[in-house]
Amino acid sequence: SGEATSGEATSGEAASAGQMPGGPPPTAPLSWRGYLGAVRRNALGIWPDAAYRDASYTQNVLGRTTVLLNAPEMIRQVLVDNPGNYRRTAVSIRILRPIVGNGLLLATGDAWRHQRRTTAPALAPRMMKLLIPHIAAATDEALARLPAEGPADLLAAMQHLALIIAGRSMFSVEMDTHGAELRTLIAEFSERLARPHLFDMLLPLGIPSWHDLLRRRFQRRWMGLMARIIAGRANQPESATPRDLFDLLRAARDPETGATFPVEQLRDQIATLITAGHETTGVALFWALYLLAQAPAAQDRLAAEAAGHDLADETVLGRIPFTRAVLNEALRLYPPAFTMARQAIGPDQAGDLAIRPGTVLMIAPWVLHRHRRLWTSPETFDPARFLPEAPPPPRFAYLPFGAVPRNCVGAQFALTEATLVLAALVRRFRITLDGPADVSPVGVVTTQPDHAPRFRLQLRRGTAPG
């Protein structure tokens, strides 16, 4: 598969990254009890040491064969060459459908192709000019709320900011009215309903578990909020120019059929973008700050690069390559979407692996991005891997947003948002950890820290408070 060499780390840019959760991975496969316990508590611990060095790794749990794919050619076969042969697993559908409906994330076949064609233009790079002012305004307000000096909970701050940006970018004129309810429902789902349970894995999709009933109750409230916001906007006169993503999606047309989204599909697209956008961006920003707090030379280099730039200018992204490299390296070490699972519908051949119908194929960016055959010093934080002059990683070895054709349609927006927020925060504050750096990643729905560490902020010289 080749190696993605990192380039030489300079000026103290390299730093030790977070190690495996709870220490090194187990040397032997987990028992079925251990596997189910890890899936429930921390799914990053289900893979033993062999998974980080082999092209594929097979596990048998409760009579089901699960194969983890690490070889890029195998991953390409499943995600790109023959995606129609693979469907989402029942577990992922049970957990995701209550909060994303039948939107782009879960749609299949012709429905997915229609939604993808219709949604993609609204999130194309040329549309970032419309969305960047929402990012800049929310970021300025968030920075003003942070203490000029002293301890700060940056995990909570980044999660809150990412949700505010997602909400404003989608509903620029409704967040004052509905923002608190939006935040409350998102927190409730994450804390109570997003973790898989044993019956989620054992029961056929058509037989609801107790947790499915709770999720359906949540879905009625969540989708009801989306519907109320859409109805309120429908009663307003349309703007001559689009104000936000809602306006773009409401006007979006399938380039092949000319069809627009009916109200229910529009609701599900909005729910999908808000859910996926804020959750992944918030944790990505946290991990980038956590890594920079332990790499002062890299942090100072980023601050110097960002100084003097107008971060509300859509062209600024091309002038802050190191900031983008830091974010990309944080996404490598702590990919928010730590695993993707697909179930084979029919037989297939991926490289030298024969795939039987019913086999569950897993592609785990958490393992893939730390794989010893694909990366040099995979546990080291080294942004130089992603600078423009560095050789790119092998294709399908770096998948923070999936792979075409089903890669995240909002990836460009997420990268733009996270890069600009990171630049604004680090050029304003020197950031250190206010205590030991003993944070471990936990895989539930996204790669979360096991606790919120205390950071310490200090205004950089020449930066005025307020």
C-alpha positions as CSV (number, residue, x, y, z in Angstrom):
1,S,0.0,0.0,0.0
2,G,3.0,2.3,0.3
3,E,3.7,4.9,3.0
4,A,2.7,8.5,3.5
5,T,5.9,9.9,4.9
6,S,5.5,12.9,7.1
7,G,8.4,15.1,6.1
8,E,10.8,16.4,8.7
9,A,9.2,18.1,11.7
10,T,10.8,21.5,12.2
11,S,10.7,24.2,14.9
12,G,9.2,21.9,17.5
13,E,6.1,21.2,15.3
14,A,6.0,17.5,16.2
15,A,4.5,16.6,19.5
16,S,3.2,13.4,21.1
17,A,-0.4,12.9,20.1
18,G,-3.0,11.1,22.2
19,Q,-2.2,7.4,22.5
20,M,-4.7,4.6,22.1
21,P,-7.7,4.8,24.5
22,G,-6.7,3.2,27.8
23,G,-3.2,2.4,26.6
24,P,-2.0,0.2,23.8
25,P,-4.6,-1.9,21.9
26,P,-5.1,-5.5,23.2
27,T,-2.7,-8.1,21.8
28,A,-5.5,-10.7,21.4
29,P,-9.0,-10.5,20.0
30,L,-11.7,-9.5,22.4
31,S,-14.3,-12.0,23.6
32,W,-17.9,-11.4,22.5
33,R,-18.6,-9.9,25.9
34,G,-15.6,-7.7,25.7
35,Y,-16.5,-6.6,22.2
36,L,-20.1,-5.7,23.1
37,G,-18.8,-3.8,26.2
38,A,-16.3,-1.9,24.1
39,V,-19.0,-1.0,21.5
40,R,-21.1,0.4,24.3
41,R,-18.5,2.2,26.3
42,N,-15.8,3.1,23.7
43,A,-15.8,1.6,20.2
44,L,-12.1,2.6,19.6
45,G,-11.1,-0.3,21.8
46,I,-12.6,-3.1,19.7
47,W,-9.6,-3.5,17.4
48,P,-6.5,-5.4,18.7
49,D,-2.9,-4.6,17.7
50,A,-3.0,-6.7,14.6
51,A,-5.6,-4.3,13.1
52,Y,-3.1,-1.5,13.0
53,R,-0.6,-3.5,10.9
54,D,-2.6,-5.9,8.7
55,A,-4.4,-5.2,5.4
56,S,-7.6,-6.5,6.8
57,Y,-8.7,-7.9,10.1
58,T,-11.7,-10.4,10.6
59,Q,-13.7,-10.7,13.8
60,N,-16.7,-13.0,14.5
61,V,-19.2,-11.7,17.0
62,L,-22.6,-13.3,17.8
63,G,-22.4,-15.3,14.6
64,R,-21.7,-12.3,12.4
65,T,-18.5,-11.9,10.4
66,T,-17.0,-8.4,10.5
67,V,-14.0,-7.4,8.4
68,L,-12.0,-4.3,9.0
69,L,-10.5,-3.0,5.7
70,N,-7.1,-1.1,5.8
71,A,-5.7,-1.7,2.3
72,P,-6.6,1.3,0.0
73,E,-7.5,-1.0,-2.9
74,M,-10.0,-2.9,-0.7
75,I,-11.6,0.4,0.5
76,R,-11.9,1.7,-3.0
77,Q,-13.8,-1.5,-4.1
78,V,-16.4,-1.0,-1.4
79,L,-16.8,2.8,-1.4
80,V,-16.2,3.6,-5.1
81,D,-16.0,0.7,-7.5
82,N,-19.0,-1.3,-6.3
83,P,-20.9,0.8,-3.7
84,G,-24.3,-0.5,-4.8
85,N,-23.4,-3.9,-3.3
86,Y,-23.2,-2.4,0.2
87,R,-25.8,-0.9,2.5
88,R,-25.7,0.7,5.9
89,T,-26.1,-1.6,8.9
90,A,-29.3,-1.9,11.0
91,V,-27.4,-0.4,14.0
92,S,-26.4,2.8,12.2
93,I,-29.9,3.2,10.7
94,R,-31.5,2.8,14.2
95,I,-29.3,5.5,15.7
96,L,-29.2,8.0,12.8
97,R,-32.7,8.0,11.4
98,P,-34.4,9.7,14.4
99,I,-32.1,12.7,14.0
100,V,-31.5,12.9,10.2
101,G,-34.7,11.3,8.8
102,N,-34.4,10.1,5.2
103,G,-31.9,12.8,4.3
104,L,-28.7,12.5,2.3
105,L,-26.9,10.5,5.0
106,L,-29.3,7.5,4.9
107,A,-30.9,7.8,1.5
108,T,-30.1,5.0,-1.1
109,G,-30.4,4.4,-4.8
110,D,-32.3,6.9,-6.9
111,A,-33.4,8.9,-3.9
112,W,-29.8,9.4,-2.8
113,R,-28.7,10.4,-6.3
114,H,-31.5,13.0,-6.5
115,Q,-30.7,14.4,-3.1
116,R,-27.0,14.5,-3.8
117,R,-27.4,16.3,-7.2
118,T,-29.8,18.8,-5.7
119,T,-27.8,19.5,-2.5
120,A,-24.3,19.6,-3.8
121,P,-24.5,23.0,-5.6
122,A,-25.7,24.7,-2.4
123,L,-22.5,23.6,-0.6
124,A,-20.1,24.1,-3.5
125,P,-16.9,26.1,-2.8
126,R,-18.3,29.1,-4.6
127,M,-21.0,29.4,-2.0
128,M,-18.6,29.9,0.8
129,K,-18.7,33.6,0.2
130,L,-22.3,33.6,1.5
131,L,-21.6,31.5,4.5
132,I,-18.2,32.9,5.7
133,P,-19.9,36.1,7.2
134,H,-22.0,33.8,9.5
135,I,-18.8,32.0,10.6
136,A,-17.0,35.3,11.2
137,A,-19.8,36.9,13.2
138,A,-20.4,33.9,15.4
139,T,-16.6,33.5,16.0
140,D,-16.2,37.1,17.0
141,E,-19.0,36.8,19.5
142,A,-17.5,33.6,20.9
143,L,-14.1,35.1,21.3
144,A,-15.6,38.0,23.2
145,R,-17.2,35.6,25.7
146,L,-14.0,33.8,26.5
147,P,-11.9,35.2,29.4
148,A,-9.0,37.4,28.4
149,E,-6.8,35.5,30.9
150,G,-7.2,32.3,32.9
151,P,-8.9,28.9,32.7
152,A,-11.5,28.0,30.0
153,D,-13.6,25.0,29.0
154,L,-12.7,24.9,25.3
155,L,-14.6,21.7,24.7
156,A,-17.9,23.3,25.7
157,A,-17.0,26.5,23.9
158,M,-16.2,24.8,20.6
159,Q,-19.3,22.6,20.7
160,H,-21.5,25.6,21.4
161,L,-19.8,27.7,18.7
162,A,-20.1,25.0,16.1
163,L,-23.8,24.6,16.8
164,I,-24.3,28.4,16.6
165,I,-22.5,28.5,13.3
166,A,-24.5,25.6,11.9
167,G,-27.7,27.1,13.0
168,R,-26.9,30.6,11.7
169,S,-25.6,29.3,8.4
170,M,-28.8,27.4,8.0
171,F,-31.4,29.7,9.6
172,S,-29.8,33.2,9.8
173,V,-33.0,34.9,10.9
174,E,-34.5,32.2,13.3
175,M,-31.7,31.4,15.7
176,D,-32.7,34.0,18.3
177,T,-36.1,32.3,18.6
178,H,-35.2,28.6,18.3
179,G,-31.5,28.4,19.2
180,A,-32.0,27.3,22.8
181,E,-34.4,24.5,21.9
182,L,-32.1,23.4,19.1
183,R,-29.2,23.1,21.6
184,T,-31.3,21.3,24.2
185,L,-32.5,18.6,21.8
186,I,-29.1,18.0,20.3
187,A,-27.6,17.5,23.8
188,E,-30.4,15.2,24.8
189,F,-29.9,12.9,21.8
190,S,-26.1,12.8,22.3
191,E,-26.3,12.0,26.0
192,R,-29.2,9.5,26.0
193,L,-29.9,8.0,22.6
194,A,-26.8,7.9,20.5
195,R,-25.0,4.9,22.2
196,P,-25.8,1.4,20.6
197,H,-27.3,-1.2,22.9
198,L,-27.3,-5.0,22.6
199,F,-30.8,-5.2,21.2
200,D,-29.8,-2.6,18.5
201,M,-27.4,-5.3,17.2
202,L,-29.5,-8.3,17.7
203,L,-33.0,-7.3,16.6
204,P,-34.0,-7.0,12.9
205,L,-34.6,-3.4,11.8
206,G,-38.4,-3.9,11.7
207,I,-38.7,-5.0,15.3
208,P,-38.3,-1.9,17.6
209,S,-36.4,-2.1,20.9
210,W,-37.2,0.0,23.9
211,H,-34.5,2.5,22.9
212,D,-36.0,2.7,19.4
213,L,-39.3,3.8,21.0
214,L,-37.4,6.5,22.9
215,R,-35.7,7.5,19.7
216,R,-39.0,7.8,17.9
217,R,-40.4,10.0,20.6
218,F,-37.4,12.2,20.3
219,Q,-37.8,12.2,16.5
220,R,-41.3,13.7,16.8
221,R,-40.0,16.6,18.8
222,W,-36.8,17.1,16.7
223,M,-38.5,17.0,13.3
224,G,-41.4,19.1,14.7
225,L,-38.9,21.8,15.5
226,M,-37.5,21.6,12.0
227,A,-41.0,21.8,10.5
228,R,-41.9,24.8,12.6
229,I,-38.8,26.7,11.5
230,I,-39.5,25.9,7.9
231,A,-43.1,26.9,8.2
232,G,-42.1,30.2,9.8
233,R,-39.7,31.0,6.9
234,A,-42.3,30.0,4.4
235,N,-44.5,32.8,5.8
236,Q,-41.9,35.4,5.2
237,P,-41.3,37.1,1.9
238,E,-38.5,35.5,-0.1
239,S,-35.2,37.4,-0.2
240,A,-34.0,38.8,-3.5
241,T,-30.6,37.2,-2.7
242,P,-30.0,34.1,-0.6
243,R,-29.2,34.8,3.0
244,D,-28.3,31.3,4.2
245,L,-28.3,27.6,3.5
246,F,-32.0,27.4,3.9
247,D,-32.6,29.9,1.0
248,L,-30.1,27.9,-1.1
249,L,-31.7,24.6,-0.4
250,R,-35.2,25.8,-0.9
251,A,-34.3,27.2,-4.3
252,A,-32.1,24.2,-5.2
253,R,-33.1,22.1,-8.3
254,D,-32.0,18.7,-9.5
255,P,-29.9,19.6,-12.5
256,E,-31.2,16.5,-14.4
257,T,-35.0,16.7,-13.6
258,G,-35.5,20.3,-12.4
259,A,-37.3,19.1,-9.3
260,T,-37.0,21.0,-6.0
261,F,-37.2,19.4,-2.6
262,P,-40.7,18.8,-1.2
263,V,-41.1,20.1,2.3
264,E,-40.4,16.7,4.0
265,Q,-37.2,16.2,2.1
266,L,-36.1,19.8,2.8
267,R,-36.7,19.2,6.5
268,D,-34.6,16.0,6.4
269,Q,-31.7,17.7,4.5
270,I,-31.7,20.6,7.1
271,A,-31.7,18.1,10.0
272,T,-28.9,16.2,8.4
273,L,-26.7,19.2,7.8
274,I,-27.2,20.7,11.3
275,T,-26.5,17.4,13.0
276,A,-23.5,16.3,11.1
277,G,-22.1,19.8,10.7
278,H,-22.0,20.9,14.3
279,E,-21.0,17.6,15.9
280,T,-18.0,16.9,13.7
281,T,-16.7,20.4,13.6
282,G,-16.9,21.0,17.3
283,V,-14.9,17.9,18.2
284,A,-12.4,18.6,15.4
285,L,-11.7,22.1,16.8
286,F,-11.3,20.7,20.3
287,W,-8.7,18.1,19.2
288,A,-6.8,20.7,17.2
289,L,-6.6,23.0,20.2
290,Y,-5.7,20.1,22.5
291,L,-2.8,19.1,20.2
292,L,-1.6,22.8,19.8
293,A,-1.6,23.3,23.5
294,Q,1.1,20.6,23.7
295,A,3.0,22.0,20.7
296,P,3.9,25.6,21.4
297,A,6.1,26.1,18.4
298,A,3.4,24.9,16.0
299,Q,0.9,27.1,17.9
300,D,3.1,30.2,17.5
301,R,3.7,29.5,13.8
302,L,-0.1,29.3,13.3
303,A,-0.7,32.5,15.2
304,A,2.0,34.4,13.1
305,E,0.5,33.1,9.9
306,A,-3.0,34.2,10.8
307,A,-2.0,37.6,12.1
308,G,-3.0,40.5,9.9
309,H,-5.5,38.6,7.7
310,D,-9.1,39.4,7.2
311,L,-10.7,36.1,8.2
312,A,-14.0,37.2,6.7
313,D,-12.4,37.3,3.3
314,E,-13.2,34.1,1.3
315,T,-9.8,34.2,-0.3
316,V,-7.9,34.0,3.0
317,L,-7.9,30.1,3.0
318,G,-5.2,30.1,0.4
319,R,-3.0,32.3,2.5
320,I,-3.0,30.2,5.7
321,P,-1.6,26.8,4.6
322,F,-0.1,25.9,8.0
323,T,-3.4,26.5,9.7
324,R,-5.1,24.1,7.3
325,A,-2.3,21.6,7.8
326,V,-2.8,21.6,11.5
327,L,-6.5,21.0,11.1
328,N,-5.9,18.1,8.6
329,E,-3.4,16.5,11.0
330,A,-5.9,16.8,13.9
331,L,-8.5,15.1,11.6
332,R,-6.0,12.4,10.9
333,L,-5.3,11.7,14.6
334,Y,-8.8,12.2,15.9
335,P,-11.2,11.7,12.9
336,P,-14.7,12.7,14.2
337,A,-16.4,9.9,12.2
338,F,-14.1,7.1,13.5
339,T,-15.7,4.3,11.6
340,M,-18.0,3.5,8.7
341,A,-19.9,0.2,8.4
342,R,-21.5,-1.4,5.4
343,Q,-23.1,-4.8,4.9
344,A,-22.6,-6.8,1.7
345,I,-25.7,-7.5,-0.3
346,G,-24.1,-9.9,-2.7
347,P,-20.6,-11.6,-3.1
348,D,-17.7,-9.4,-4.1
349,Q,-13.9,-9.5,-4.3
350,A,-11.8,-6.7,-2.8
351,G,-8.1,-7.3,-3.5
352,D,-7.4,-10.8,-2.3
353,L,-10.4,-10.7,0.0
354,A,-13.5,-12.7,-0.9
355,I,-16.6,-11.1,0.5
356,R,-19.7,-13.2,1.3
357,P,-23.2,-11.8,1.4
358,G,-24.1,-10.5,4.8
359,T,-20.5,-9.7,5.8
360,V,-20.2,-6.4,7.6
361,L,-17.3,-4.4,6.2
362,M,-15.8,-1.7,8.5
363,I,-13.6,1.2,7.3
364,A,-12.3,2.8,10.4
365,P,-10.5,6.2,9.9
366,W,-9.3,5.8,13.6
367,V,-7.3,2.7,12.6
368,L,-6.6,3.7,9.0
369,H,-5.0,7.0,10.0
370,R,-2.7,5.3,12.5
371,H,-1.9,2.3,10.4
372,R,1.8,1.4,10.5
373,R,2.0,0.4,6.8
374,L,0.5,3.7,5.7
375,W,2.0,6.4,7.9
376,T,5.4,7.1,9.3
377,S,5.3,7.7,13.1
378,P,1.5,7.5,13.1
379,E,1.1,8.5,16.7
380,T,3.1,11.8,16.3
381,F,1.4,15.1,15.7
382,D,3.2,16.5,12.7
383,P,1.3,19.1,10.6
384,A,4.1,19.1,8.0
385,R,2.5,15.9,6.5
386,F,-0.2,18.2,5.0
387,L,1.8,21.2,3.9
388,P,1.5,22.0,0.1
389,E,5.1,20.8,-0.6
390,A,4.6,17.4,1.2
391,P,3.7,14.3,-0.8
392,P,0.0,13.5,-0.4
393,P,-1.0,10.4,1.5
394,P,-2.0,7.4,-0.6
395,R,-5.6,7.7,-1.9
396,F,-8.0,6.0,0.5
397,A,-5.5,6.2,3.4
398,Y,-6.9,9.5,4.7
399,L,-10.7,9.6,4.9
400,P,-11.8,12.2,7.4
401,F,-15.0,12.8,5.3
402,G,-15.4,9.5,3.6
403,A,-14.8,8.9,-0.1
404,V,-16.6,9.7,-3.3
405,P,-19.3,9.1,-4.3
406,R,-20.7,9.2,-0.7
407,N,-18.2,11.6,0.8
408,C,-19.7,14.3,3.1
409,V,-21.3,16.9,0.9
410,G,-20.6,19.5,3.6
411,A,-16.9,18.8,3.9
412,Q,-15.9,22.0,2.2
413,F,-18.0,24.0,4.6
414,A,-16.8,22.1,7.7
415,L,-13.1,22.6,6.6
416,T,-13.7,26.3,5.9
417,E,-15.4,26.8,9.3
418,A,-12.9,24.9,11.4
419,T,-9.9,26.6,9.7
420,L,-11.2,30.1,10.2
421,V,-12.2,29.5,13.8
422,L,-8.8,28.0,14.6
423,A,-7.0,30.9,13.0
424,A,-9.1,33.5,14.9
425,L,-8.7,31.7,18.3
426,V,-5.0,31.0,18.1
427,R,-3.9,34.4,16.8
428,R,-5.8,36.0,19.8
429,F,-4.8,33.6,22.6
430,R,-1.8,31.6,23.7
431,I,-3.4,28.3,24.7
432,T,-2.0,25.9,27.3
433,L,-3.4,23.0,29.3
434,D,-4.3,23.9,32.9
435,G,-3.3,20.5,34.3
436,P,-2.1,17.1,33.1
437,A,-2.6,16.2,29.5
438,D,-4.3,12.9,30.3
439,V,-7.3,13.1,27.9
440,S,-8.3,9.9,26.2
441,P,-10.5,9.6,23.0
442,V,-13.8,7.8,23.3
443,G,-15.7,6.6,20.2
444,V,-19.5,6.7,20.6
445,V,-21.0,8.5,17.6
446,T,-18.0,10.8,17.2
447,T,-14.5,10.8,18.7
448,Q,-15.0,12.6,21.9
449,P,-12.6,13.3,24.8
450,D,-13.3,11.2,27.9
451,H,-13.5,14.5,29.9
452,A,-13.3,18.2,29.4
453,P,-9.8,19.3,30.3
454,R,-9.2,22.8,31.5
455,F,-7.3,25.0,29.2
456,R,-5.6,28.3,30.1
457,L,-5.8,31.3,27.9
458,Q,-3.4,34.2,27.7
459,L,-3.9,37.2,25.3
460,R,-1.1,37.4,22.8
461,R,1.0,40.5,22.9
462,G,-0.6,43.3,20.9
463,T,-4.1,41.8,21.1
464,A,-6.7,44.0,22.7
465,P,-9.4,42.3,24.8
466,G,-13.0,42.7,23.9
